């Protein structure tokens, strides 16, 4: 019986390919937005943690995360 929590090899490859494509796109962005992508989307830091790492207030951190997510969503559509 297979473990449903483990992605199939095809799903794992597709995820890696999507992440690589997003990274190519994000590499063209300003430094702060690239770092936001890595810390939020790739590493999974919470908004408060992200803000602390970047030396921002929590509202500033949330705003930057929202901006990055919107920009990424628009680029991928």
PyMOL Python script that loads the backbone (N, CA, C, O; Angstrom):
from pymol import cmd

cmd.read_pdbstr("""\
ATOM      1  N   UNK A   1       0.852  -1.188   0.000  1.00  0.00           N
ATOM      2  CA  UNK A   1       0.000   0.000   0.000  1.00  0.00           C
ATOM      3  C   UNK A   1       0.889   1.240   0.000  1.00  0.00           C
ATOM      4  O   UNK A   1       1.819   1.341   0.800  1.00  0.00           O
ATOM      5  N   UNK A   2       0.603   2.183  -0.899  1.00  0.00           N
ATOM      6  CA  UNK A   2       1.432   3.385  -0.987  1.00  0.00           C
ATOM      7  C   UNK A   2       0.979   4.424   0.033  1.00  0.00           C
ATOM      8  O   UNK A   2      -0.183   4.466   0.440  1.00  0.00           O
ATOM      9  N   UNK A   3       1.926   5.253   0.428  1.00  0.00           N
ATOM     10  CA  UNK A   3       1.671   6.330   1.391  1.00  0.00           C
ATOM     11  C   UNK A   3       1.131   7.526   0.621  1.00  0.00           C
ATOM     12  O   UNK A   3       1.821   8.072  -0.240  1.00  0.00           O
ATOM     13  N   UNK A   4      -0.102   7.940   0.922  1.00  0.00           N
ATOM     14  CA  UNK A   4      -0.736   9.045   0.204  1.00  0.00           C
ATOM     15  C   UNK A   4      -0.098  10.386   0.503  1.00  0.00           C
ATOM     16  O   UNK A   4      -0.337  11.355  -0.219  1.00  0.00           O
ATOM     17  N   UNK A   5       0.713  10.467   1.558  1.00  0.00           N
ATOM     18  CA  UNK A   5       1.383  11.718   1.906  1.00  0.00           C
ATOM     19  C   UNK A   5       2.613  11.955   1.054  1.00  0.00           C
ATOM     20  O   UNK A   5       3.136  13.069   1.027  1.00  0.00           O
ATOM     21  N   UNK A   6       3.082  10.938   0.360  1.00  0.00           N
ATOM     22  CA  UNK A   6       4.281  11.038  -0.466  1.00  0.00           C
ATOM     23  C   UNK A   6       3.861  11.270  -1.913  1.00  0.00           C
ATOM     24  O   UNK A   6       3.028  10.543  -2.454  1.00  0.00           O
ATOM     25  N   UNK A   7       4.444  12.285  -2.525  1.00  0.00           N
ATOM     26  CA  UNK A   7       4.114  12.595  -3.914  1.00  0.00           C
ATOM     27  C   UNK A   7       4.648  11.507  -4.842  1.00  0.00           C
ATOM     28  O   UNK A   7       5.698  10.913  -4.594  1.00  0.00           O
ATOM     29  N   UNK A   8       3.905  11.264  -5.906  1.00  0.00           N
ATOM     30  CA  UNK A   8       4.378  10.312  -6.907  1.00  0.00           C
ATOM     31  C   UNK A   8       5.610  10.904  -7.578  1.00  0.00           C
ATOM     32  O   UNK A   8       5.817  12.116  -7.529  1.00  0.00           O
ATOM     33  N   UNK A   9       6.428  10.065  -8.201  1.00  0.00           N
ATOM     34  CA  UNK A   9       7.609  10.601  -8.896  1.00  0.00           C
ATOM     35  C   UNK A   9       7.239  11.652  -9.945  1.00  0.00           C
ATOM     36  O   UNK A   9       7.930  12.661 -10.084  1.00  0.00           O
ATOM     37  N   UNK A  10       6.152  11.416 -10.680  1.00  0.00           N
ATOM     38  CA  UNK A  10       5.728  12.402 -11.683  1.00  0.00           C
ATOM     39  C   UNK A  10       5.339  13.725 -11.036  1.00  0.00           C
ATOM     40  O   UNK A  10       5.686  14.789 -11.549  1.00  0.00           O
ATOM     41  N   UNK A  11       4.628  13.672  -9.923  1.00  0.00           N
ATOM     42  CA  UNK A  11       4.236  14.892  -9.217  1.00  0.00           C
ATOM     43  C   UNK A  11       5.459  15.627  -8.670  1.00  0.00           C
ATOM     44  O   UNK A  11       5.526  16.855  -8.718  1.00  0.00           O
ATOM     45  N   UNK A  12       6.417  14.874  -8.154  1.00  0.00           N
ATOM     46  CA  UNK A  12       7.632  15.486  -7.605  1.00  0.00           C
ATOM     47  C   UNK A  12       8.429  16.194  -8.712  1.00  0.00           C
ATOM     48  O   UNK A  12       8.943  17.292  -8.499  1.00  0.00           O
ATOM     49  N   UNK A  13       8.529  15.577  -9.873  1.00  0.00           N
ATOM     50  CA  UNK A  13       9.245  16.184 -10.995  1.00  0.00           C
ATOM     51  C   UNK A  13       8.511  17.442 -11.465  1.00  0.00           C
ATOM     52  O   UNK A  13       9.139  18.467 -11.729  1.00  0.00           O
ATOM     53  N   UNK A  14       7.195  17.364 -11.568  1.00  0.00           N
ATOM     54  CA  UNK A  14       6.410  18.527 -12.000  1.00  0.00           C
ATOM     55  C   UNK A  14       6.574  19.677 -11.014  1.00  0.00           C
ATOM     56  O   UNK A  14       6.693  20.831 -11.425  1.00  0.00           O
ATOM     57  N   UNK A  15       6.582  19.376  -9.722  1.00  0.00           N
ATOM     58  CA  UNK A  15       6.756  20.424  -8.701  1.00  0.00           C
ATOM     59  C   UNK A  15       8.124  21.079  -8.832  1.00  0.00           C
ATOM     60  O   UNK A  15       8.234  22.304  -8.773  1.00  0.00           O
ATOM     61  N   UNK A  16       9.173  20.269  -9.010  1.00  0.00           N
ATOM     62  CA  UNK A  16      10.523  20.823  -9.175  1.00  0.00           C
ATOM     63  C   UNK A  16      10.603  21.705 -10.422  1.00  0.00           C
ATOM     64  O   UNK A  16      11.238  22.760 -10.404  1.00  0.00           O
ATOM     65  N   UNK A  17       9.961  21.269 -11.499  1.00  0.00           N
ATOM     66  CA  UNK A  17       9.983  22.051 -12.734  1.00  0.00           C
ATOM     67  C   UNK A  17       9.241  23.379 -12.562  1.00  0.00           C
ATOM     68  O   UNK A  17       9.695  24.410 -13.058  1.00  0.00           O
ATOM     69  N   UNK A  18       8.101  23.359 -11.862  1.00  0.00           N
ATOM     70  CA  UNK A  18       7.361  24.604 -11.608  1.00  0.00           C
ATOM     71  C   UNK A  18       8.183  25.554 -10.744  1.00  0.00           C
ATOM     72  O   UNK A  18       8.232  26.757 -11.002  1.00  0.00           O
ATOM     73  N   UNK A  19       8.825  25.008  -9.719  1.00  0.00           N
ATOM     74  CA  UNK A  19       9.649  25.838  -8.844  1.00  0.00           C
ATOM     75  C   UNK A  19      10.820  26.428  -9.621  1.00  0.00           C
ATOM     76  O   UNK A  19      11.153  27.598  -9.432  1.00  0.00           O
ATOM     77  N   UNK A  20      11.447  25.647 -10.484  1.00  0.00           N
ATOM     78  CA  UNK A  20      12.560  26.157 -11.295  1.00  0.00           C
ATOM     79  C   UNK A  20      12.086  27.280 -12.216  1.00  0.00           C
ATOM     80  O   UNK A  20      12.785  28.278 -12.388  1.00  0.00           O
ATOM     81  N   UNK A  21      10.907  27.121 -12.805  1.00  0.00           N
ATOM     82  CA  UNK A  21      10.370  28.163 -13.686  1.00  0.00           C
ATOM     83  C   UNK A  21      10.068  29.434 -12.887  1.00  0.00           C
ATOM     84  O   UNK A  21      10.351  30.538 -13.353  1.00  0.00           O
ATOM     85  N   UNK A  22       9.503  29.288 -11.702  1.00  0.00           N
ATOM     86  CA  UNK A  22       9.226  30.453 -10.861  1.00  0.00           C
ATOM     87  C   UNK A  22      10.524  31.148 -10.464  1.00  0.00           C
ATOM     88  O   UNK A  22      10.590  32.377 -10.447  1.00  0.00           O
ATOM     89  N   UNK A  23      11.553  30.373 -10.146  1.00  0.00           N
ATOM     90  CA  UNK A  23      12.839  30.977  -9.760  1.00  0.00           C
ATOM     91  C   UNK A  23      13.457  31.744 -10.924  1.00  0.00           C
ATOM     92  O   UNK A  23      14.038  32.810 -10.720  1.00  0.00           O
ATOM     93  N   UNK A  24      13.340  31.217 -12.141  1.00  0.00           N
ATOM     94  CA  UNK A  24      13.863  31.947 -13.312  1.00  0.00           C
ATOM     95  C   UNK A  24      13.145  33.286 -13.450  1.00  0.00           C
ATOM     96  O   UNK A  24      13.773  34.306 -13.734  1.00  0.00           O
ATOM     97  N   UNK A  25      11.859  33.281 -13.252  1.00  0.00           N
ATOM     98  CA  UNK A  25      11.068  34.503 -13.325  1.00  0.00           C
ATOM     99  C   UNK A  25      11.464  35.476 -12.212  1.00  0.00           C
ATOM    100  O   UNK A  25      11.705  36.656 -12.465  1.00  0.00           O
ATOM    101  N   UNK A  26      11.526  34.977 -11.001  1.00  0.00           N
ATOM    102  CA  UNK A  26      11.805  35.808  -9.830  1.00  0.00           C
ATOM    103  C   UNK A  26      13.219  36.374  -9.874  1.00  0.00           C
ATOM    104  O   UNK A  26      13.457  37.456  -9.336  1.00  0.00           O
ATOM    105  N   UNK A  27      14.149  35.686 -10.491  1.00  0.00           N
ATOM    106  CA  UNK A  27      15.533  36.172 -10.563  1.00  0.00           C
ATOM    107  C   UNK A  27      15.654  37.515 -11.268  1.00  0.00           C
ATOM    108  O   UNK A  27      16.681  38.184 -11.149  1.00  0.00           O
ATOM    109  N   UNK A  28      14.625  37.918 -11.997  1.00  0.00           N
ATOM    110  CA  UNK A  28      14.632  39.206 -12.692  1.00  0.00           C
ATOM    111  C   UNK A  28      14.100  40.329 -11.799  1.00  0.00           C
ATOM    112  O   UNK A  28      14.195  41.501 -12.163  1.00  0.00           O
ATOM    113  N   UNK A  29      13.559  39.996 -10.666  1.00  0.00           N
ATOM    114  CA  UNK A  29      12.955  40.968  -9.755  1.00  0.00           C
ATOM    115  C   UNK A  29      14.010  41.651  -8.890  1.00  0.00           C
ATOM    116  O   UNK A  29      15.139  41.169  -8.800  1.00  0.00           O
ATOM    117  N   UNK A  30      13.658  42.762  -8.253  1.00  0.00           N
ATOM    118  CA  UNK A  30      14.562  43.412  -7.299  1.00  0.00           C
ATOM    119  C   UNK A  30      14.901  42.470  -6.130  1.00  0.00           C
ATOM    120  O   UNK A  30      14.132  41.566  -5.803  1.00  0.00           O
ATOM    121  N   UNK A  31      16.058  42.701  -5.516  1.00  0.00           N
ATOM    122  CA  UNK A  31      16.577  41.838  -4.454  1.00  0.00           C
ATOM    123  C   UNK A  31      15.553  41.548  -3.361  1.00  0.00           C
ATOM    124  O   UNK A  31      15.373  40.390  -2.982  1.00  0.00           O
ATOM    125  N   UNK A  32      14.882  42.574  -2.849  1.00  0.00           N
ATOM    126  CA  UNK A  32      13.964  42.368  -1.733  1.00  0.00           C
ATOM    127  C   UNK A  32      12.807  41.438  -2.125  1.00  0.00           C
ATOM    128  O   UNK A  32      12.372  40.615  -1.319  1.00  0.00           O
ATOM    129  N   UNK A  33      12.318  41.566  -3.341  1.00  0.00           N
ATOM    130  CA  UNK A  33      11.238  40.690  -3.788  1.00  0.00           C
ATOM    131  C   UNK A  33      11.732  39.261  -4.023  1.00  0.00           C
ATOM    132  O   UNK A  33      10.997  38.307  -3.767  1.00  0.00           O
ATOM    133  N   UNK A  34      12.963  39.102  -4.505  1.00  0.00           N
ATOM    134  CA  UNK A  34      13.541  37.756  -4.649  1.00  0.00           C
ATOM    135  C   UNK A  34      13.672  37.093  -3.288  1.00  0.00           C
ATOM    136  O   UNK A  34      13.325  35.925  -3.118  1.00  0.00           O
ATOM    137  N   UNK A  35      14.176  37.850  -2.321  1.00  0.00           N
ATOM    138  CA  UNK A  35      14.323  37.302  -0.969  1.00  0.00           C
ATOM    139  C   UNK A  35      12.967  36.973  -0.358  1.00  0.00           C
ATOM    140  O   UNK A  35      12.829  35.980   0.357  1.00  0.00           O
ATOM    141  N   UNK A  36      11.981  37.794  -0.634  1.00  0.00           N
ATOM    142  CA  UNK A  36      10.633  37.535  -0.138  1.00  0.00           C
ATOM    143  C   UNK A  36      10.111  36.216  -0.692  1.00  0.00           C
ATOM    144  O   UNK A  36       9.542  35.413   0.048  1.00  0.00           O
ATOM    145  N   UNK A  37      10.298  35.991  -1.978  1.00  0.00           N
ATOM    146  CA  UNK A  37       9.877  34.743  -2.604  1.00  0.00           C
ATOM    147  C   UNK A  37      10.547  33.548  -1.928  1.00  0.00           C
ATOM    148  O   UNK A  37       9.880  32.581  -1.563  1.00  0.00           O
ATOM    149  N   UNK A  38      11.852  33.619  -1.765  1.00  0.00           N
ATOM    150  CA  UNK A  38      12.581  32.486  -1.174  1.00  0.00           C
ATOM    151  C   UNK A  38      12.140  32.217   0.266  1.00  0.00           C
ATOM    152  O   UNK A  38      11.894  31.071   0.642  1.00  0.00           O
ATOM    153  N   UNK A  39      12.042  33.273   1.061  1.00  0.00           N
ATOM    154  CA  UNK A  39      11.705  33.087   2.474  1.00  0.00           C
ATOM    155  C   UNK A  39      10.252  32.670   2.673  1.00  0.00           C
ATOM    156  O   UNK A  39       9.958  31.829   3.523  1.00  0.00           O
ATOM    157  N   UNK A  40       9.348  33.249   1.901  1.00  0.00           N
ATOM    158  CA  UNK A  40       7.931  32.946   2.071  1.00  0.00           C
ATOM    159  C   UNK A  40       7.539  31.680   1.328  1.00  0.00           C
ATOM    160  O   UNK A  40       7.071  30.719   1.939  1.00  0.00           O
ATOM    161  N   UNK A  41       7.726  31.671   0.024  1.00  0.00           N
ATOM    162  CA  UNK A  41       7.225  30.582  -0.800  1.00  0.00           C
ATOM    163  C   UNK A  41       8.069  29.311  -0.689  1.00  0.00           C
ATOM    164  O   UNK A  41       7.530  28.213  -0.553  1.00  0.00           O
ATOM    165  N   UNK A  42       9.386  29.464  -0.746  1.00  0.00           N
ATOM    166  CA  UNK A  42      10.262  28.285  -0.759  1.00  0.00           C
ATOM    167  C   UNK A  42      10.517  27.765   0.662  1.00  0.00           C
ATOM    168  O   UNK A  42      10.342  26.576   0.929  1.00  0.00           O
ATOM    169  N   UNK A  43      10.926  28.649   1.565  1.00  0.00           N
ATOM    170  CA  UNK A  43      11.285  28.229   2.921  1.00  0.00           C
ATOM    171  C   UNK A  43      10.075  28.112   3.848  1.00  0.00           C
ATOM    172  O   UNK A  43      10.119  27.380   4.837  1.00  0.00           O
ATOM    173  N   UNK A  44       9.003  28.824   3.534  1.00  0.00           N
ATOM    174  CA  UNK A  44       7.777  28.700   4.322  1.00  0.00           C
ATOM    175  C   UNK A  44       7.756  29.462   5.631  1.00  0.00           C
ATOM    176  O   UNK A  44       7.027  29.087   6.550  1.00  0.00           O
ATOM    177  N   UNK A  45       8.548  30.537   5.737  1.00  0.00           N
ATOM    178  CA  UNK A  45       8.517  31.332   6.958  1.00  0.00           C
ATOM    179  C   UNK A  45       7.157  32.007   7.099  1.00  0.00           C
ATOM    180  O   UNK A  45       6.539  32.386   6.105  1.00  0.00           O
ATOM    181  N   UNK A  46       6.703  32.152   8.317  1.00  0.00           N
ATOM    182  CA  UNK A  46       5.484  32.891   8.610  1.00  0.00           C
ATOM    183  C   UNK A  46       5.741  34.380   8.355  1.00  0.00           C
ATOM    184  O   UNK A  46       6.886  34.826   8.433  1.00  0.00           O
ATOM    185  N   UNK A  47       4.690  35.156   8.050  1.00  0.00           N
ATOM    186  CA  UNK A  47       4.886  36.587   7.780  1.00  0.00           C
ATOM    187  C   UNK A  47       5.629  37.329   8.899  1.00  0.00           C
ATOM    188  O   UNK A  47       6.466  38.186   8.617  1.00  0.00           O
ATOM    189  N   UNK A  48       5.335  37.012  10.144  1.00  0.00           N
ATOM    190  CA  UNK A  48       6.011  37.681  11.260  1.00  0.00           C
ATOM    191  C   UNK A  48       7.501  37.335  11.287  1.00  0.00           C
ATOM    192  O   UNK A  48       8.344  38.192  11.553  1.00  0.00           O
ATOM    193  N   UNK A  49       7.809  36.070  11.007  1.00  0.00           N
ATOM    194  CA  UNK A  49       9.210  35.642  10.959  1.00  0.00           C
ATOM    195  C   UNK A  49       9.930  36.331   9.800  1.00  0.00           C
ATOM    196  O   UNK A  49      11.053  36.813   9.949  1.00  0.00           O
ATOM    197  N   UNK A  50       9.270  36.369   8.656  1.00  0.00           N
ATOM    198  CA  UNK A  50       9.851  37.018   7.490  1.00  0.00           C
ATOM    199  C   UNK A  50      10.165  38.481   7.800  1.00  0.00           C
ATOM    200  O   UNK A  50      11.253  38.969   7.494  1.00  0.00           O
ATOM    201  N   UNK A  51       9.198  39.179   8.415  1.00  0.00           N
ATOM    202  CA  UNK A  51       9.384  40.594   8.741  1.00  0.00           C
ATOM    203  C   UNK A  51      10.580  40.777   9.673  1.00  0.00           C
ATOM    204  O   UNK A  51      11.389  41.685   9.480  1.00  0.00           O
ATOM    205  N   UNK A  52      10.689  39.916  10.679  1.00  0.00           N
ATOM    206  CA  UNK A  52      11.789  40.020  11.633  1.00  0.00           C
ATOM    207  C   UNK A  52      13.136  39.809  10.920  1.00  0.00           C
ATOM    208  O   UNK A  52      14.089  40.551  11.162  1.00  0.00           O
ATOM    209  N   UNK A  53      13.210  38.807  10.053  1.00  0.00           N
ATOM    210  CA  UNK A  53      14.450  38.517   9.315  1.00  0.00           C
ATOM    211  C   UNK A  53      14.856  39.706   8.448  1.00  0.00           C
ATOM    212  O   UNK A  53      16.038  40.035   8.348  1.00  0.00           O
ATOM    213  N   UNK A  54      13.870  40.346   7.826  1.00  0.00           N
ATOM    214  CA  UNK A  54      14.142  41.452   6.908  1.00  0.00           C
ATOM    215  C   UNK A  54      14.229  42.804   7.609  1.00  0.00           C
ATOM    216  O   UNK A  54      14.512  43.815   6.967  1.00  0.00           O
ATOM    217  N   UNK A  55      13.989  42.832   8.920  1.00  0.00           N
ATOM    218  CA  UNK A  55      14.058  44.092   9.649  1.00  0.00           C
ATOM    219  C   UNK A  55      12.870  45.002   9.358  1.00  0.00           C
ATOM    220  O   UNK A  55      12.998  46.226   9.361  1.00  0.00           O
ATOM    221  N   UNK A  56      11.722  44.395   9.109  1.00  0.00           N
ATOM    222  CA  UNK A  56      10.507  45.143   8.798  1.00  0.00           C
ATOM    223  C   UNK A  56       9.502  44.996   9.937  1.00  0.00           C
ATOM    224  O   UNK A  56       9.629  44.112  10.785  1.00  0.00           O
ATOM    225  N   UNK A  57       8.510  45.871   9.941  1.00  0.00           N
ATOM    226  CA  UNK A  57       7.400  45.684  10.862  1.00  0.00           C
ATOM    227  C   UNK A  57       6.519  44.573  10.283  1.00  0.00           C
ATOM    228  O   UNK A  57       6.571  44.315   9.081  1.00  0.00           O
ATOM    229  N   UNK A  58       5.716  43.917  11.114  1.00  0.00           N
ATOM    230  CA  UNK A  58       4.826  42.881  10.570  1.00  0.00           C
ATOM    231  C   UNK A  58       3.922  43.381   9.432  1.00  0.00           C
ATOM    232  O   UNK A  58       3.781  42.679   8.431  1.00  0.00           O
ATOM    233  N   UNK A  59       3.302  44.576   9.549  1.00  0.00           N
ATOM    234  CA  UNK A  59       2.490  45.040   8.410  1.00  0.00           C
ATOM    235  C   UNK A  59       3.313  45.250   7.137  1.00  0.00           C
ATOM    236  O   UNK A  59       2.830  44.966   6.041  1.00  0.00           O
ATOM    237  N   UNK A  60       4.551  45.746   7.268  1.00  0.00           N
ATOM    238  CA  UNK A  60       5.410  45.923   6.095  1.00  0.00           C
ATOM    239  C   UNK A  60       5.732  44.562   5.468  1.00  0.00           C
ATOM    240  O   UNK A  60       5.704  44.403   4.247  1.00  0.00           O
ATOM    241  N   UNK A  61       6.038  43.587   6.329  1.00  0.00           N
ATOM    242  CA  UNK A  61       6.341  42.241   5.846  1.00  0.00           C
ATOM    243  C   UNK A  61       5.164  41.627   5.119  1.00  0.00           C
ATOM    244  O   UNK A  61       5.328  41.041   4.049  1.00  0.00           O
ATOM    245  N   UNK A  62       3.973  41.755   5.693  1.00  0.00           N
ATOM    246  CA  UNK A  62       2.765  41.222   5.049  1.00  0.00           C
ATOM    247  C   UNK A  62       2.511  41.916   3.717  1.00  0.00           C
ATOM    248  O   UNK A  62       2.114  41.275   2.744  1.00  0.00           O
ATOM    249  N   UNK A  63       2.739  43.220   3.675  1.00  0.00           N
ATOM    250  CA  UNK A  63       2.551  43.963   2.432  1.00  0.00           C
ATOM    251  C   UNK A  63       3.503  43.506   1.341  1.00  0.00           C
ATOM    252  O   UNK A  63       3.111  43.369   0.182  1.00  0.00           O
ATOM    253  N   UNK A  64       4.749  43.272   1.712  1.00  0.00           N
ATOM    254  CA  UNK A  64       5.735  42.819   0.733  1.00  0.00           C
ATOM    255  C   UNK A  64       5.410  41.403   0.246  1.00  0.00           C
ATOM    256  O   UNK A  64       5.554  41.105  -0.939  1.00  0.00           O
ATOM    257  N   UNK A  65       4.976  40.541   1.152  1.00  0.00           N
ATOM    258  CA  UNK A  65       4.581  39.181   0.764  1.00  0.00           C
ATOM    259  C   UNK A  65       3.391  39.245  -0.194  1.00  0.00           C
ATOM    260  O   UNK A  65       3.366  38.553  -1.211  1.00  0.00           O
ATOM    261  N   UNK A  66       2.411  40.077   0.137  1.00  0.00           N
ATOM    262  CA  UNK A  66       1.234  40.211  -0.733  1.00  0.00           C
ATOM    263  C   UNK A  66       1.647  40.717  -2.117  1.00  0.00           C
ATOM    264  O   UNK A  66       1.164  40.213  -3.131  1.00  0.00           O
ATOM    265  N   UNK A  67       2.528  41.699  -2.160  1.00  0.00           N
ATOM    266  CA  UNK A  67       3.009  42.245  -3.432  1.00  0.00           C
ATOM    267  C   UNK A  67       3.698  41.158  -4.250  1.00  0.00           C
ATOM    268  O   UNK A  67       3.455  41.045  -5.452  1.00  0.00           O
ATOM    269  N   UNK A  68       4.559  40.352  -3.614  1.00  0.00           N
ATOM    270  CA  UNK A  68       5.271  39.284  -4.303  1.00  0.00           C
ATOM    271  C   UNK A  68       4.281  38.243  -4.815  1.00  0.00           C
ATOM    272  O   UNK A  68       4.406  37.787  -5.952  1.00  0.00           O
ATOM    273  N   UNK A  69       3.308  37.860  -4.006  1.00  0.00           N
ATOM    274  CA  UNK A  69       2.337  36.852  -4.425  1.00  0.00           C
ATOM    275  C   UNK A  69       1.508  37.346  -5.610  1.00  0.00           C
ATOM    276  O   UNK A  69       1.253  36.593  -6.550  1.00  0.00           O
ATOM    277  N   UNK A  70       1.090  38.607  -5.565  1.00  0.00           N
ATOM    278  CA  UNK A  70       0.314  39.182  -6.660  1.00  0.00           C
ATOM    279  C   UNK A  70       1.139  39.220  -7.934  1.00  0.00           C
ATOM    280  O   UNK A  70       0.659  38.846  -9.004  1.00  0.00           O
ATOM    281  N   UNK A  71       2.371  39.670  -7.817  1.00  0.00           N
ATOM    282  CA  UNK A  71       3.254  39.763  -8.991  1.00  0.00           C
ATOM    283  C   UNK A  71       3.510  38.379  -9.586  1.00  0.00           C
ATOM    284  O   UNK A  71       3.498  38.217 -10.806  1.00  0.00           O
ATOM    285  N   UNK A  72       3.737  37.395  -8.740  1.00  0.00           N
ATOM    286  CA  UNK A  72       3.981  36.038  -9.205  1.00  0.00           C
ATOM    287  C   UNK A  72       2.734  35.475  -9.873  1.00  0.00           C
ATOM    288  O   UNK A  72       2.823  34.874 -10.944  1.00  0.00           O
ATOM    289  N   UNK A  73       1.581  35.661  -9.257  1.00  0.00           N
ATOM    290  CA  UNK A  73       0.328  35.176  -9.816  1.00  0.00           C
ATOM    291  C   UNK A  73       0.076  35.787 -11.205  1.00  0.00           C
ATOM    292  O   UNK A  73      -0.292  35.076 -12.141  1.00  0.00           O
ATOM    293  N   UNK A  74       0.271  37.081 -11.328  1.00  0.00           N
ATOM    294  CA  UNK A  74       0.068  37.755 -12.620  1.00  0.00           C
ATOM    295  C   UNK A  74       1.040  37.257 -13.677  1.00  0.00           C
ATOM    296  O   UNK A  74       0.669  37.088 -14.839  1.00  0.00           O
ATOM    297  N   UNK A  75       2.262  37.026 -13.282  1.00  0.00           N
ATOM    298  CA  UNK A  75       3.278  36.555 -14.241  1.00  0.00           C
ATOM    299  C   UNK A  75       2.983  35.133 -14.718  1.00  0.00           C
ATOM    300  O   UNK A  75       3.225  34.794 -15.877  1.00  0.00           O
ATOM    301  N   UNK A  76       2.459  34.310 -13.816  1.00  0.00           N
ATOM    302  CA  UNK A  76       2.209  32.921 -14.181  1.00  0.00           C
ATOM    303  C   UNK A  76       0.921  32.751 -14.975  1.00  0.00           C
ATOM    304  O   UNK A  76       0.758  31.760 -15.688  1.00  0.00           O
ATOM    305  N   UNK A  77       0.006  33.707 -14.856  1.00  0.00           N
ATOM    306  CA  UNK A  77      -1.239  33.623 -15.634  1.00  0.00           C
ATOM    307  C   UNK A  77      -0.976  34.139 -17.020  1.00  0.00           C
ATOM    308  O   UNK A  77      -1.882  34.163 -17.852  1.00  0.00           O
TER     309      UNK A  77
END
""", "prot")
cmd.dss("prot")
cmd.show_as("cartoon", "prot")
cmd.util.cbc("prot")
cmd.orient("prot")
